[in-house]
Amino acid sequence: MEQLVSILNLLANGVALIGGAIMMVGVVVCFFRLACVELAALRKVDVEHDRLTLRHHLGYSILLGLEFLIVADVLRTIIHPGWE
């Protein structure tokens, strides 16, 4: 039983790490895309649609990462149930 708990704990940590990595990669990619979009805006190009698309991509990566973090929390709750 103790081996199963350690495996589930390791799995929960791995899933949480993946969730954090997804969010960080999404933020970094969106930051560079934002820089490109704003440079285009300085050249008087219409970038309203690009900004909206960028916001959607950032929101998608944040939500996907949070879903992984929720799975990790569920696994941890299975391992150590409590009222806290």
N, C-alpha and C positions, 0 to 999 in steps of 0.2 A: 504493500500500500504506500509506503514511504517513497518507493521508487516512482510510482505513478504520480505522486504529488510533485516530486522534483521535475519529472518530465513535463507536467502541465504548467509548472512555474516557468520552466525554460521556454515552453511554447508561448506562454503569455508575454514574457519579455521579448521574444522574437517578433510577435505580432505587433506589440507596442512600438518596437524599433522600426518596423516596416511602416507603420502609420506615421510616425514622426518623419521618416525619410521621405515619404510621399508628400507630406506638407512642405518640407524644406525644399525639395526639388521643385515643387510647384511654385513656391514663392520666388526662388532664384530665377526660374525660367520666365515667370511673369515680370520680374524686375527688368530683365534684359529686353523683353518684348516692349515693356513700357518705355524704356529708353529709346528704342527704335521708333515707337509711335510718337513720342514727344519730339524727337528730331524731325520727323515728318511734319508735325504740326508747326514747327518753326519755319518750315519751307512753305507754309500756307496750304498744306494738303488737308483735305477734309478727313479727319480721323475719328469722327464720332462713332462710327460703326466699329472701328478697330478697338476703341476704348471699351465699348460695351462687350465685345467678344473677349477682350482681355479680362474684364471683371468676371465673366462667366467661367473662363478657364481657371482663374484663381479660386473662385468659389467652389468649383468642381473638385479641385485638388484638396482644398481644405476639408470639404465634406467627405471625400474618400478617405483621407487620413484619419478623420474623426471616427469614421465607421470602424476602421481597424483598431483604434484606441478603445472603442466601446467593446469590441470582441475581446480584447485583452482584459478589460475590467470584468467582463462576464466570466472569463476563465479564472481570474483571481478570486472572484466571489465564490465560484464553485470550490476552489481550493481552501479558502479561508472564509467561510460564511460567518457573519456577525451583524450586529445592529449598527455598527459605525458606518 
